[in-house]
Each structure stands twice: as C-alpha cells, then as structure tokens.
Amino acid sequence: HTNLHDLLLGLLPWPLPQRLAELAPTHVAVPSGRRVPIDYGTDGEAPVLAVKLQEMFGATETPTVAAGRVPVTLHLLDPGGKPAQVTRDLPSFWEQGYPQVKKDLKARYLKHPWPDDPWSAAPTAKTKGR
C-alpha cells in the first residue's frame, strides 16, 4: 500500500518530485549517521529537526532546507527526549549555550557523554556504557 505522500509525488510531472526532495527533504542525515525526520508543521514556522544533542556533536552548521536558504529549528533533546535547547544557530549554541546546558544535564545523565569541546567530539546516540 502507498501512503498519501507517495501518491501526491506521483501526480507531479518529472522533474518536480526530485526538485521537491532537494528543496524540502523529508529527513536530514545528522553527524551520528542517523536520518532524522523533519517536521514541517502547519503553522508556517521554520521546519523542526528534533534530535538528541549528542548526535549533533561535531556539526559546525545548522542544517537547512530550501537550497540552504532556510535553517531548520533544532530541538536539541536531552537523553530523556525533552528539548534541552531550541536554536536556529548551532555554532552560537556550541559557543554560548552548550556550557550551561552541559552543566545542567551532566548531573542528571551521568552515563552520557558531555565533552568540553562539542565541535570535535564524536557524535553518538548511545550512552558511555553501550
């Protein structure tokens, strides 16, 4: 069975389906290697990428859509799956927000990596014990 998305794509003349996939991808590959779905919502706001903070270690830029014109809103999740930070500027978060977020979460989530340098840390979806 085919979902509505696939049906609608099938109605578009070539090369529009490929162009749509380039401009409005359904998923983003994050540094951990996982493909995370983008939520385009219905309120006209920027698309949202909800991803665990540790999976973004090593990322130097905010992911974008629309051929690089629209940064996604990152919901950087704590290990429990709740937003620890919401940003459209990942480099600024690493520089200014991460030290405080790390301090707050390190005490609650001891088995997760909280490196001092998130720019060069290895991204992961796992705890230190796994």
All heavy atoms as an XYZ file, in Angstrom:
1009
protein
N       0.845     -1.177      0.000
C       0.000      0.000      0.000
C       0.891      1.241      0.000
O       1.971      1.250      0.540
C      -0.988     -0.082      1.156
C      -0.589      0.573      2.427
N       0.229     -0.021      3.355
C      -0.896      1.781      2.920
C       0.379      0.796      4.377
N      -0.301      1.895      4.125
N       0.397      2.287     -0.607
C       1.165      3.513     -0.759
C       0.576      4.599      0.132
O      -0.638      4.718      0.253
C       1.121      3.979     -2.231
O       1.537      2.900     -3.068
C       2.030      5.144     -2.462
N       1.435      5.419      0.717
C       0.925      6.486      1.568
C       0.581      7.728      0.742
O       0.913      7.831     -0.440
C       1.890      6.804      2.716
C       3.200      7.412      2.244
O       3.257      8.120      1.248
N       4.259      7.158      2.981
N      -0.095      8.670      1.354
C      -0.551      9.879      0.672
C       0.612     10.663      0.069
O       0.516     11.177     -1.043
C      -1.343     10.748      1.652
C      -1.909     12.052      1.080
C      -2.869     11.758     -0.061
C      -2.593     12.846      2.176
N       1.716     10.740      0.801
C       2.897     11.457      0.308
C       3.350     10.899     -1.041
O       3.583     11.626     -1.991
C       4.025     11.363      1.338
C       5.311     11.975      0.908
N       6.324     11.236      0.352
C       5.744     13.267      0.926
C       7.333     12.028      0.056
N       7.009     13.266      0.391
N       3.462      9.570     -1.114
C       3.893      8.929     -2.351
C       2.883      9.138     -3.475
O       3.252      9.330     -4.635
C       4.147      7.442     -2.130
C       5.338      7.182     -1.222
O       6.213      8.075     -1.125
O       5.391      6.102     -0.617
N       1.589      9.092     -3.134
C       0.549      9.330     -4.143
C       0.650     10.735     -4.721
O       0.578     10.930     -5.937
C      -0.842      9.114     -3.544
C      -1.266      7.671     -3.322
C      -2.569      7.607     -2.540
C      -1.413      6.953     -4.647
N       0.820     11.715     -3.837
C       0.922     13.109     -4.302
C       2.180     13.318     -5.140
O       2.137     14.001     -6.167
C       0.892     14.074     -3.116
C      -0.439     14.146     -2.378
C      -0.311     14.996     -1.121
C      -1.546     14.662     -3.277
N       3.289     12.728     -4.724
C       4.514     12.842     -5.519
C       4.321     12.239     -6.909
O       4.830     12.762     -7.900
C       5.684     12.153     -4.820
C       6.410     12.934     -3.746
C       7.548     12.094     -3.164
C       6.937     14.254     -4.246
N       3.557     11.161     -6.976
C       3.302     10.508     -8.246
C       2.491     11.357     -9.213
O       2.527     11.138    -10.425
N       1.782     12.333     -8.688
C       0.980     13.223     -9.533
C       1.808     14.349    -10.156
O       1.364     14.985    -11.103
C      -0.175     13.834     -8.726
C      -1.227     12.841     -8.220
C      -2.222     13.548     -7.318
C      -1.935     12.176     -9.386
N       2.995     14.599     -9.599
C       3.834     15.687    -10.106
C       4.577     15.251    -11.365
O       5.099     14.140    -11.429
C       4.862     16.107     -9.042
C       4.310     16.740     -7.769
C       5.445     16.954     -6.780
C       3.607     18.046     -8.072
N       4.632     16.135    -12.362
C       5.402     15.789    -13.568
C       6.899     15.837    -13.276
O       7.356     16.619    -12.450
C       4.994     16.864    -14.575
C       4.558     18.025    -13.746
C       4.000     17.450    -12.463
N       7.652     14.986    -14.001
C       9.097     14.972    -13.852
C       9.640     16.303    -14.345
O       9.114     16.851    -15.301
C       9.682     13.804    -14.666
C      11.137     13.632    -14.436
C      11.721     12.898    -13.468
C      12.199     14.231    -15.175
N      13.083     13.002    -13.539
C      13.400     13.834    -14.601
C      12.248     15.096    -16.260
C      14.641     14.235    -15.063
C      13.478     15.502    -16.728
C      14.654     15.066    -16.130
N      10.615     16.956    -13.737
C      11.472     16.546    -12.612
C      11.034     17.120    -11.270
O      11.836     17.221    -10.364
C      12.832     17.104    -13.012
C      12.507     18.410    -13.669
C      11.193     18.142    -14.405
N       9.771     17.512    -11.142
C       9.322     18.137     -9.899
C       9.477     17.264     -8.655
O       9.841     17.781     -7.602
C       7.886     18.642    -10.043
C       7.716     19.844    -10.974
C       6.257     20.266    -11.023
C       8.601     21.002    -10.557
N       9.225     15.940     -8.706
C       9.439     15.153     -7.472
C      10.879     15.223     -6.966
O      11.113     15.367     -5.763
C       9.067     13.727     -7.897
C       8.114     13.903     -9.022
C       8.611     15.134     -9.760
N      11.851     15.160     -7.873
C      13.254     15.243     -7.462
C      13.569     16.640     -6.917
O      14.298     16.792     -5.941
C      14.187     14.924     -8.641
C      14.127     13.486     -9.078
C      12.991     13.205    -10.062
O      12.110     14.030    -10.306
N      12.994     12.009    -10.613
N      13.017     17.667     -7.549
C      13.267     19.052     -7.102
C      12.666     19.272     -5.710
O      13.273     19.906     -4.861
C      12.680     20.025     -8.119
C      13.017     21.445     -7.843
C      14.470     21.748     -8.156
N      14.709     23.159     -7.902
C      15.734     23.628     -7.240
N      16.680     22.816     -6.812
N      15.868     24.913     -7.023
N      11.460     18.729     -5.502
C      10.819     18.850     -4.199
C      11.658     18.165     -3.118
O      11.850     18.707     -2.030
C       9.412     18.254     -4.233
C       8.609     18.351     -2.948
C       8.402     19.801     -2.534
C       7.269     17.650     -3.107
N      12.202     16.992     -3.429
C      13.041     16.265     -2.468
C      14.306     17.051     -2.132
O      14.798     16.999     -1.007
C      13.399     14.889     -3.001
N      14.829     17.803     -3.109
C      16.020     18.631     -2.859
C      15.679     19.836     -1.990
O      16.427     20.190     -1.079
C      16.603     19.128     -4.180
C      17.221     18.062     -5.047
C      17.523     18.577     -6.457
O      17.442     19.805     -6.684
O      17.827     17.740     -7.318
N      14.563     20.496     -2.273
C      14.202     21.723     -1.567
C      13.564     21.471     -0.203
O      13.734     22.258      0.715
C      13.262     22.570     -2.424
C      13.863     23.141     -3.698
C      12.795     23.836     -4.523
C      15.006     24.091     -3.381
N      12.792     20.396     -0.107
C      12.081     20.090      1.138
C      12.261     18.613      1.476
O      11.331     17.819      1.389
C      10.602     20.436      0.989
N      13.487     18.238      1.876
C      13.735     16.820      2.189
C      12.883     16.363      3.372
O      12.536     17.161      4.237
C      15.221     16.788      2.532
C      15.533     18.178      2.966
C      14.636     19.079      2.175
N      12.565     15.081      3.383
C      11.770     14.541      4.486
C      12.636     14.233      5.701
O      12.136     14.196      6.821
C      11.035     13.247      4.064
O      12.005     12.289      3.648
C      10.045     13.522      2.949
N      13.953     14.012      5.489
C      14.877     13.656      6.566
C      16.203     14.392      6.381
O      16.538     14.809      5.275
C      15.171     12.148      6.552
C      14.006     11.313      6.930
N      12.910     11.152      6.117
C      13.760     10.572      8.047
C      12.035     10.360      6.707
N      12.523      9.991      7.874
N      16.949     14.517      7.467
C      18.299     15.074      7.440
C      19.244     14.038      8.052
O      18.930     13.460      9.098
C      18.386     16.388      8.252
C      19.820     16.818      8.457
C      17.605     17.495      7.582
N      20.374     13.814      7.393
C      21.410     12.953      7.977
C      22.176     13.775      8.997
O      22.715     14.832      8.673
C      22.340     12.429      6.891
N      22.186     13.321     10.248
C      22.887     14.040     11.313
C      24.256     13.400     11.520
O      24.513     12.294     11.042
C      22.050     14.065     12.613
C      20.746     14.840     12.395
C      21.779     12.685     13.149
N      25.176     14.084     12.219
C      26.540     13.569     12.377
C      26.644     12.153     12.945
O      27.599     11.440     12.649
C      27.200     14.590     13.301
C      26.501     15.865     12.989
C      25.063     15.454     12.759
N      25.662     11.710     13.740
C      25.711     10.351     14.298
C      25.491      9.295     13.224
O      25.705      8.114     13.467
C      24.656     10.182     15.389
O      23.358     10.203     14.815
N      25.038      9.719     12.035
C      24.785      8.793     10.952
C      23.311      8.447     10.790
O      22.911      7.850      9.797
N      22.507      8.841     11.747
C      21.073      8.559     11.679
C      20.381      9.585     10.778
O      20.792     10.731     10.693
C      20.485      8.620     13.093
C      19.159      7.923     13.256
C      18.855      7.702     14.730
N      18.674      8.950     15.454
C      17.501      9.579     15.584
N      16.417      9.100     15.039
N      17.434     10.709     16.278
N      19.323      9.132     10.094
C      18.495     10.038      9.300
C      17.286     10.417     10.155
O      16.517      9.558     10.553
C      18.057      9.372      7.996
C      19.212      9.237      7.006
C      18.826      8.570      5.699
N      17.501      8.851      5.184
C      17.170      9.939      4.455
N      18.083     10.836      4.160
N      15.940     10.113      4.024
N      17.146     11.714     10.444
C      16.115     12.203     11.346
C      15.042     12.930     10.531
O      15.372     13.774      9.690
C      16.737     13.161     12.394
C      15.676     13.699     13.338
C      17.838     12.441     13.178
N      13.761     12.614     10.779
C      12.701     13.273     10.006
C      12.569     14.754     10.361
O      12.772     15.158     11.504
C      11.432     12.506     10.397
C      11.744     11.832     11.680
C      13.239     11.622     11.715
N      12.227     15.537      9.358
C      11.962     16.967      9.536
C      10.461     17.142      9.695
O       9.678     16.573      8.949
C      12.438     17.784      8.322
C      13.947     17.651      8.148
C      12.034     19.245      8.459
C      14.466     18.318      6.892
N      10.065     17.945     10.679
C       8.652     18.267     10.890
C       8.398     19.648     10.293
O       8.890     20.646     10.798
C       8.329     18.249     12.382
C       6.878     18.583     12.679
O       6.084     18.804     11.728
O       6.528     18.622     13.864
N       7.652     19.670      9.206
C       7.336     20.937      8.550
C       6.150     21.625      9.189
O       5.884     22.787      8.910
C       7.114     20.729      7.052
C       8.412     20.487      6.315
C       8.876     19.199      6.095
C       9.182     21.551      5.867
C      10.078     18.968      5.439
C      10.382     21.330      5.214
C      10.815     20.044      4.994
O      12.001     19.830      4.351
N       5.415     20.934     10.055
C       4.309     21.533     10.788
C       3.256     22.128      9.876
O       3.263     21.938      8.667
N       2.381     22.880     10.470
C       1.313     23.504      9.707
C       1.153     24.976     10.057
O       0.235     25.627      9.588
C      -0.020     22.783      9.982
O      -0.264     22.799     11.391
C      -0.006     21.358      9.479
N       2.044     25.500     10.884
C       1.871     26.877     11.349
C       2.690     27.895     10.562
O       2.702     29.075     10.895
C       2.212     26.981     12.839
C       3.619     26.524     13.152
O       4.395     26.267     12.216
O       3.957     26.433     14.342
N       3.367     27.452      9.507
C       4.140     28.391      8.697
C       5.484     28.753      9.297
O       6.224     29.548      8.735
N       5.808     28.205     10.451
C       7.100     28.472     11.073
C       8.178     27.643     10.379
O       7.897     26.830      9.522
C       7.042     28.130     12.565
C       6.092     29.004     13.364
C       6.520     30.461     13.428
O       7.721     30.731     13.582
O       5.637     31.328     13.301
N       9.409     27.854     10.793
C      10.524     27.100     10.221
C      10.366     25.617     10.523
O       9.817     25.233     11.558
C      11.846     27.605     10.796
N      10.839     24.765      9.627
C      10.787     23.325      9.891
C      11.609     22.973     11.130
O      12.585     23.659     11.455
C      11.404     22.700      8.646
C      11.796     23.799      7.747
C      11.446     25.100      8.367
N      11.203     21.905     11.804
C      11.833     21.490     13.061
C      12.543     20.157     12.884
O      12.000     19.219     12.302
C      10.782     21.383     14.190
C      11.379     20.760     15.443
C      10.195     22.754     14.492
N      13.755     20.084     13.417
C      14.513     18.842     13.480
C      14.745     18.551     14.957
O      15.491     19.265     15.629
C      15.850     18.989     12.746
C      16.692     17.718     12.645
C      16.029     16.732     11.694
C      18.085     18.047     12.156
N      14.063     17.528     15.485
C      14.212     17.133     16.884
C      15.217     15.988     16.941
O      14.968     14.910     16.405
C      12.871     16.704     17.471
N      16.362     16.237     17.582
C      17.456     15.272     17.588
C      18.191     15.345     18.923
O      18.313     16.419     19.520
C      18.420     15.544     16.405
C      19.024     16.934     16.477
C      19.501     14.495     16.292
N      18.666     14.183     19.400
C      19.430     14.194     20.648
C      20.691     15.034     20.475
O      21.393     14.933     19.465
C      19.795     12.772     21.076
C      18.596     12.037     21.632
C      18.979     10.781     22.363
C      17.716     10.167     22.952
N      17.971      8.889     23.571
N      20.963     15.845     21.469
C      22.100     16.762     21.444
C      23.400     16.045     21.088
O      24.166     16.523     20.259
C      22.198     17.448     22.809
C      23.154     18.602     22.953
C      22.640     19.562     23.997
C      24.537     18.149     23.294
N      23.641     14.867     21.675
C      24.896     14.148     21.433
C      25.044     13.711     19.975
O      26.155     13.489     19.507
C      25.008     12.903     22.329
C      25.290     13.207     23.763
C      24.014     13.388     24.567
O      22.914     13.406     24.037
N      24.166     13.559     25.864
N      23.944     13.583     19.250
C      24.010     13.188     17.843
C      24.498     14.328     16.953
O      24.858     14.101     15.803
C      22.651     12.698     17.357
C      22.243     11.372     17.974
C      21.032     10.790     17.301
O      21.183     10.285     16.172
O      19.932     10.845     17.889
N      24.525     15.532     17.495
C      24.959     16.694     16.717
C      26.400     17.099     17.009
O      26.905     18.035     16.396
C      24.019     17.883     16.963
C      22.600     17.667     16.455
S      22.491     17.331     14.676
C      22.969     18.912     13.986
N      27.073     16.403     17.954
C      28.479     16.720     18.213
C      29.242     16.695     16.891
O      29.037     15.812     16.054
C      29.118     15.718     19.179
C      28.658     15.835     20.611
C      28.762     14.757     21.463
C      28.141     17.009     21.122
C      28.364     14.841     22.787
C      27.726     17.119     22.435
C      27.839     16.026     23.273
N      30.114     17.639     16.712
C      30.919     17.712     15.500
C      30.292     18.547     14.401
O      30.980     18.929     13.455
N      29.006     18.833     14.483
C      28.346     19.656     13.457
C      28.776     21.108     13.623
O      28.779     21.641     14.727
C      26.833     19.541     13.563
N      29.138     21.736     12.527
C      29.588     23.128     12.577
C      28.571     24.096     11.999
O      28.748     25.309     12.111
C      30.914     23.292     11.813
O      30.714     22.874     10.460
C      32.016     22.468     12.455
N      27.516     23.554     11.385
C      26.486     24.409     10.792
C      25.102     23.875     11.144
O      24.919     22.687     11.349
C      26.628     24.434      9.264
C      27.930     25.050      8.790
C      28.029     25.040      7.270
O      27.130     24.504      6.592
O      29.025     25.557      6.762
N      24.126     24.773     11.148
C      22.734     24.393     11.325
C      22.237     23.791     10.018
O      22.458     24.375      8.955
C      21.888     25.642     11.673
O      22.441     26.262     12.828
C      20.439     25.275     11.935
N      21.580     22.635     10.052
C      21.018     22.077      8.821
C      20.011     23.048      8.199
O      19.353     23.826      8.905
C      20.318     20.800      9.286
C      20.967     20.452     10.587
C      21.347     21.763     11.203
N      19.891     22.991      6.878
C      18.994     23.890      6.162
C      18.128     23.115      5.174
O      18.417     21.973      4.836
C      19.785     24.956      5.379
O      20.631     24.288      4.430
C      20.620     25.831      6.291
N      17.076     23.786      4.708
C      16.244     23.305      3.609
C      16.134     24.461      2.610
O      16.727     25.519      2.825
C      14.845     22.841      4.092
C      14.968     21.618      4.999
C      14.092     23.945      4.792
N      15.376     24.257      1.552
C      15.173     25.284      0.522
C      16.504     25.733     -0.076
O      16.796     26.929     -0.151
C      14.373     26.463      1.061
N      17.303     24.756     -0.482
C      18.597     25.030     -1.117
C      19.486     25.911     -0.243
O      20.173     26.802     -0.727
C      18.395     25.649     -2.497
N      19.461     25.644      1.084
C      20.331     26.373      2.006
C      19.788     27.704      2.476
O      20.426     28.389      3.261
N      18.596     28.075      2.047
C      18.046     29.397      2.400
C      17.323     29.426      3.741
O      17.170     30.482      4.337
C      17.110     29.894      1.296
C      17.822     30.213     -0.005
C      16.912     30.895     -1.009
N      15.702     30.168     -1.285
C      15.555     29.262     -2.246
N      16.552     28.967     -3.029
N      14.397     28.667     -2.428
N      16.856     28.258      4.225
C      16.058     28.235      5.448
C      16.699     27.294      6.472
O      16.713     26.079      6.270
C      14.605     27.774      5.157
C      13.797     27.695      6.450
C      13.935     28.692      4.150
N      17.235     27.859      7.569
C      17.761     26.980      8.618
C      16.602     26.305      9.351
O      15.564     26.917      9.577
C      18.518     27.927      9.544
C      17.937     29.270      9.293
C      17.396     29.278      7.890
N      16.791     25.027      9.692
C      15.765     24.347     10.482
C      15.888     24.806     11.927
O      16.945     25.278     12.359
C      15.880     22.807     10.386
C      15.724     22.326      8.956
C      17.157     22.305     11.000
N      14.793     24.702     12.645
C      14.827     24.961     14.078
C      15.224     23.651     14.734
O      14.522     22.646     14.608
C      13.460     25.427     14.597
O      13.109     26.647     13.929
C      13.493     25.659     16.098
N      16.364     23.644     15.396
C      16.852     22.447     16.074
C      16.256     22.364     17.472
O      16.372     23.307     18.259
C      18.373     22.477     16.188
C      19.154     22.245     14.915
C      20.614     22.601     15.108
C      19.005     20.805     14.465
N      15.603     21.257     17.756
C      15.198     20.942     19.119
C      16.243     19.933     19.587
O      16.166     18.752     19.249
C      13.793     20.345     19.155
C      12.714     21.347     18.908
N      11.459     21.219     19.429
C      12.701     22.498     18.199
C      10.713     22.245     19.062
N      11.454     23.028     18.304
N      17.244     20.409     20.300
C      18.325     19.559     20.788
C      17.828     18.882     22.067
O      17.607     19.538     23.082
C      19.583     20.381     21.033
C      20.134     21.047     19.768
C      21.237     22.035     20.119
C      20.630     20.010     18.780
N      17.623     17.574     21.973
C      16.968     16.828     23.039
C      17.960     16.299     24.069
O      19.070     15.902     23.731
C      16.202     15.642     22.438
C      15.239     15.982     21.302
C      14.610     14.704     20.755
C      14.180     16.971     21.739
N      17.515     16.283     25.324
C      18.307     15.649     26.367
C      18.150     14.135     26.221
O      17.329     13.671     25.415
C      17.910     16.163     27.755
C      16.511     15.764     28.207
O      15.927     14.794     27.666
O      15.987     16.421     29.119
N      18.904     13.338     26.963
C      18.786     11.881     26.836
C      17.384     11.341     27.132
O      17.022     10.261     26.690
C      19.814     11.347     27.830
C      20.865     12.408     27.848
C      20.070     13.700     27.782
N      16.584     12.099     27.842
C      15.208     11.695     28.127
C      14.233     12.049     27.018
O      13.057     11.731     27.104
N      14.717     12.737     25.980
C      13.876     13.081     24.844
C      13.165     14.418     24.941
O      12.335     14.744     24.111
N      13.513     15.215     25.954
C      12.902     16.541     26.096
C      13.856     17.602     25.541
O      15.074     17.455     25.657
C      12.622     16.831     27.568
C      11.586     15.915     28.160
C      11.269     16.315     29.593
C      10.189     15.421     30.153
N      10.700     14.337     30.950
N      13.329     18.679     24.944
C      14.218     19.722     24.417
C      15.079     20.348     25.522
O      14.566     20.869     26.502
C      13.265     20.756     23.825
C      12.015     19.989     23.514
C      11.927     18.939     24.605
N      16.396     20.256     25.354
C      17.335     20.905     26.273
C      17.630     22.309     25.771
O      17.973     23.192     26.550
C      18.630     20.104     26.368
N      17.502     22.493     24.450
C      17.755     23.795     23.829
C      17.032     23.820     22.494
O      16.958     22.812     21.794
C      19.260     23.993     23.605
C      19.642     25.321     23.043
C      19.546     26.433     24.068
O      19.730     26.203     25.262
N      19.257     27.637     23.629
N      16.505     24.982     22.126
C      15.907     25.208     20.816
C      16.706     26.324     20.164
O      16.886     27.386     20.755
C      14.413     25.594     20.939
C      13.820     25.955     19.582
C      13.621     24.458     21.586
N      17.209     26.067     18.937
C      18.045     27.062     18.276
C      17.959     26.941     16.765
O      17.677     25.866     16.239
C      19.525     26.934     18.723
O      20.275     27.995     18.136
C      20.132     25.593     18.327
N      18.220     28.038     16.091
C      18.389     28.045     14.640
C      19.827     28.434     14.315
O      20.155     28.706     13.177
C      17.407     29.020     13.988
C      15.967     28.533     14.094
C      14.998     29.440     13.415
N      15.049     29.198     11.975
C      14.492     29.979     11.086
N      13.839     31.063     11.460
N      14.575     29.696      9.807
N      20.679     28.479     15.346
C      22.071     28.874     15.190
C      22.955     27.934     16.010
O      23.327     28.235     17.138
C      22.243     30.327     15.639
C      23.636     30.874     15.408
O      24.554     30.090     15.049
O      23.824     32.085     15.586
N      23.280     26.783     15.426
C      24.055     25.768     16.138
C      25.434     26.261     16.555
O      25.836     26.045     17.700
C      24.157     24.485     15.312
C      24.780     23.284     16.016
C      23.982     22.884     17.257
C      24.886     22.112     15.051
N      26.196     26.963     15.689
C      27.508     27.448     16.135
C      27.420     28.348     17.374
O      28.220     28.214     18.300
C      28.039     28.216     14.927
C      27.362     27.583     13.757
C      25.985     27.219     14.256
N      26.424     29.216     17.413
C      26.255     30.086     18.581
C      25.904     29.267     19.821
O      26.395     29.544     20.918
C      25.156     31.114     18.302
O      24.932     31.908     19.433
N      25.075     28.230     19.643
C      24.746     27.370     20.780
C      25.994     26.691     21.319
O      26.213     26.663     22.530
C      23.698     26.322     20.404
C      23.575     25.245     21.447
C      23.014     25.525     22.684
C      24.058     23.968     21.214
C      22.932     24.540     23.674
C      23.972     22.975     22.189
C      23.405     23.274     23.415
N      26.827     26.124     20.436
C      28.045     25.454     20.906
C      28.915     26.436     21.691
O      29.482     26.074     22.711
C      28.857     24.869     19.757
C      28.320     23.674     19.043
C      28.424     23.431     17.700
C      27.660     22.523     19.578
N      27.846     22.225     17.384
C      27.374     21.637     18.522
C      27.266     22.148     20.867
C      26.729     20.414     18.690
C      26.614     20.936     21.041
C      26.352     20.082     19.967
N      29.023     27.664     21.225
C      29.886     28.659     21.885
C      29.293     29.187     23.190
O      30.000     29.328     24.173
C      30.140     29.840     20.936
C      31.051     29.519     19.779
C      32.483     29.221     20.204
O      32.947     29.778     21.216
O      33.126     28.415     19.511
N      27.993     29.504     23.179
C      27.415     30.232     24.307
C      26.481     29.410     25.188
O      26.517     29.527     26.402
C      26.678     31.469     23.789
C      27.617     32.414     23.076
C      26.873     33.498     22.305
O      25.666     33.608     22.385
N      27.613     34.291     21.563
N      25.622     28.598     24.580
C      24.619     27.884     25.366
C      25.057     26.534     25.893
O      24.647     26.114     26.975
N      25.882     25.831     25.119
C      26.262     24.464     25.478
C      26.917     24.357     26.855
O      26.575     23.429     27.615
C      27.153     23.836     24.398
C      27.664     22.465     24.784
C      26.808     21.363     24.785
C      28.987     22.272     25.172
C      27.273     20.104     25.155
C      29.450     21.020     25.539
C      28.594     19.943     25.533
O      29.044     18.706     25.911
N      27.839     25.243     27.234
C      28.469     25.069     28.556
C      27.453     24.993     29.707
O      27.588     24.155     30.596
C      29.380     26.294     28.686
C      29.730     26.630     27.270
C      28.472     26.348     26.494
N      26.413     25.817     29.674
C      25.405     25.777     30.734
C      24.519     24.545     30.611
O      24.207     23.889     31.607
C      24.543     27.048     30.710
C      23.542     27.104     31.858
C      24.190     27.101     33.236
O      25.131     27.833     33.494
N      23.704     26.248     34.128
N      24.113     24.199     29.378
C      23.289     23.002     29.171
C      24.051     21.767     29.633
O      23.509     20.897     30.311
C      22.864     22.883     27.682
C      22.257     21.525     27.389
C      21.889     23.994     27.321
N      25.339     21.699     29.272
C      26.187     20.575     29.687
C      26.226     20.477     31.208
O      26.039     19.397     31.772
C      27.605     20.755     29.137
C      28.578     19.684     29.592
C      29.959     19.979     29.101
C      30.779     20.366     30.291
N      32.199     20.464     30.031
N      26.420     21.598     31.859
C      26.487     21.622     33.319
C      25.180     21.114     33.934
O      25.193     20.297     34.855
C      26.770     23.051     33.784
C      26.883     23.219     35.268
C      27.186     24.666     35.605
C      27.056     24.911     37.085
N      27.127     26.329     37.409
N      24.046     21.565     33.389
C      22.746     21.159     33.922
C      22.463     19.678     33.690
O      21.948     18.992     34.571
C      21.620     21.976     33.271
C      21.677     23.454     33.658
O      22.378     23.800     34.637
O      21.026     24.259     32.965
N      22.795     19.177     32.493
C      22.438     17.804     32.146
C      23.441     16.766     32.632
O      23.075     15.616     32.868
C      22.248     17.678     30.631
C      21.090     18.479     30.052
C      21.021     18.296     28.551
C      19.766     18.098     30.712
N      24.700     17.165     32.772
C      25.738     16.223     33.191
C      25.406     15.606     34.549
O      25.640     14.422     34.772
C      27.086     16.941     33.229
C      28.261     16.025     33.383
C      29.557     16.822     33.265
C      30.752     15.917     33.267
N      31.995     16.651     33.063
N      24.835     16.394     35.431
C      24.494     15.894     36.768
C      23.339     14.893     36.719
O      23.276     13.964     37.521
C      24.122     17.058     37.674
N      22.426     15.063     35.779
C      21.252     14.178     35.682
C      21.504     12.950     34.821
O      20.858     11.927     35.006
C      20.063     14.960     35.117
C      19.544     16.003     36.064
C      18.145     16.498     35.750
N      17.687     16.395     34.391
C      17.329     17.433     33.638
N      17.421     18.656     34.107
N      16.879     17.243     32.422
N      22.386     13.079     33.836
C      22.616     11.995     32.881
C      24.100     11.631     32.878
O      24.846     11.976     31.964
C      22.151     12.404     31.484
C      20.674     12.703     31.414
C      20.214     14.016     31.423
C      19.735     11.681     31.332
C      18.858     14.296     31.344
C      18.380     11.947     31.260
C      17.947     13.259     31.261
O      16.605     13.528     31.189
N      24.508     10.906     33.923
C      25.918     10.586     34.126
C      26.480      9.632     33.076
O      27.670      9.654     32.797
C      26.115      9.971     35.513
C      25.729     10.858     36.698
C      25.819     10.082     37.996
C      26.612     12.090     36.731
N      25.632      8.774     32.508
C      26.120      7.764     31.568
C      26.216      8.279     30.136
O      26.523      7.522     29.231
C      25.219      6.532     31.603
C      25.300      5.774     32.907
C      24.479      4.508     32.858
C      24.594      3.753     34.176
N      23.824      2.522     34.149
N      25.955      9.552     29.930
C      26.013     10.129     28.583
C      27.238     11.023     28.455
O      27.663     11.652     29.420
C      24.738     10.921     28.290
C      23.540     10.036     28.193
N      23.087      9.531     27.008
C      22.713      9.539     29.147
C      22.032      8.771     27.219
N      21.791      8.754     28.518
N      27.809     11.089     27.256
C      29.000     11.922     27.066
C      28.653     13.409     27.060
O      27.678     13.827     26.424
C      29.538     11.470     25.705
C      28.349     10.924     24.979
C      27.443     10.353     26.042
N      29.454     14.191     27.759
C      29.314     15.651     27.823
C      30.703     16.261     27.633
O      31.289     16.786     28.566
C      28.692     16.075     29.155
C      27.364     15.443     29.380
C      27.072     14.419     30.235
C      26.149     15.751     28.699
N      25.750     14.076     30.135
C      25.155     14.884     29.198
C      25.795     16.674     27.721
C      23.832     14.903     28.747
C      24.484     16.688     27.277
C      23.526     15.823     27.785
N      31.246     16.205     26.427
C      32.608     16.681     26.202
C      32.722     18.201     26.370
O      31.744     18.927     26.205
C      32.888     16.283     24.754
C      31.538     16.274     24.118
C      30.599     15.774     25.181
N      33.927     18.639     26.696
C      34.178     20.073     26.805
C      34.169     20.741     25.430
O      33.829     21.905     25.316
C      35.525     20.330     27.492
C      35.486     19.942     28.969
O      34.387     19.976     29.576
O      36.548     19.596     29.503
N      34.559     19.985     24.396
C      34.629     20.533     23.043
C      33.646     19.806     22.123
O      33.997     18.803     21.500
C      36.053     20.410     22.498
C      36.201     20.959     21.094
O      35.240     21.573     20.573
O      37.272     20.774     20.502
N      32.397     20.304     22.008
C      31.416     19.621     21.170
C      31.730     19.718     19.678
O      31.220     18.941     18.884
C      30.103     20.342     21.499
C      30.530     21.704     21.916
C      31.846     21.510     22.624
N      32.594     20.660     19.302
C      32.964     20.841     17.893
C      33.712     19.621     17.352
O      33.537     19.244     16.199
C      33.859     22.064     17.716
C      33.231     23.360     18.075
C      33.295     23.988     19.285
C      32.438     24.207     17.246
N      32.597     25.177     19.242
C      32.072     25.334     17.998
C      32.011     24.118     15.916
C      31.296     26.364     17.483
C      31.246     25.156     15.410
C      30.895     26.262     16.181
N      34.560     19.027     18.197
C      35.392     17.919     17.718
C      35.022     16.573     18.340
O      35.641     15.563     18.025
C      36.871     18.222     17.989
O      37.091     18.349     19.378
N      34.016     16.554     19.214
C      33.609     15.302     19.858
C      32.921     14.377     18.852
O      32.279     14.835     17.913
C      32.671     15.602     21.017
N      33.056     13.085     19.075
C      32.404     12.098     18.213
C      30.906     12.076     18.507
O      30.498     11.916     19.653
C      33.001     10.721     18.452
N      30.078     12.224     17.477
C      28.630     12.171     17.696
C      28.197     10.755     18.033
O      28.804      9.783     17.581
C      28.054     12.609     16.345
C      29.114     12.284     15.357
C      30.420     12.432     16.082
N      27.162     10.640     18.858
C      26.695      9.316     19.254
C      25.235      9.364     19.675
O      24.758     10.395     20.149
C      27.539      8.742     20.402
O      27.078      7.418     20.688
C      27.455      9.591     21.655
N      24.564      8.249     19.517
C      23.199      8.096     20.015
C      23.200      7.172     21.222
O      22.151      6.835     21.747
C      22.298      7.540     18.920
N      24.380      6.761     21.672
C      24.494      5.785     22.753
C      25.049      6.409     24.036
O      25.609      7.478     24.022
C      25.416      4.646     22.317
C      24.945      3.939     21.047
C      25.783      2.757     20.741
C      25.413      2.017     19.501
N      24.122      2.108     18.960
N      24.888      5.678     25.135
C      25.483      6.103     26.396
C      26.924      5.612     26.452
O      27.350      4.821     25.611
C      24.695      5.522     27.588
O      24.786      4.105     27.531
C      23.254      5.966     27.584
N      27.643      6.033     27.466
C      29.046      5.592     27.628
C      29.120      4.091     27.860
O      30.086      3.451     27.453
C      29.691      6.301     28.816
C      29.960      7.757     28.582
C      30.568      8.383     29.830
C      30.732      9.880     29.673
N      31.155     10.513     30.909
N      28.103      3.511     28.492
C      28.119      2.093     28.819
C      27.790      1.184     27.654
O      27.953     -0.013     27.742
N      27.296      1.769     26.548
C      26.901      0.932     25.394
C      27.712      1.276     24.173
O      28.159      2.351     23.970
C      25.415      1.142     25.060
C      24.521      0.610     26.158
C      23.086      0.542     25.722
N      22.471      1.875     25.788
C      21.426      2.233     25.078
N      20.894      1.415     24.230
N      20.903      3.418     25.210
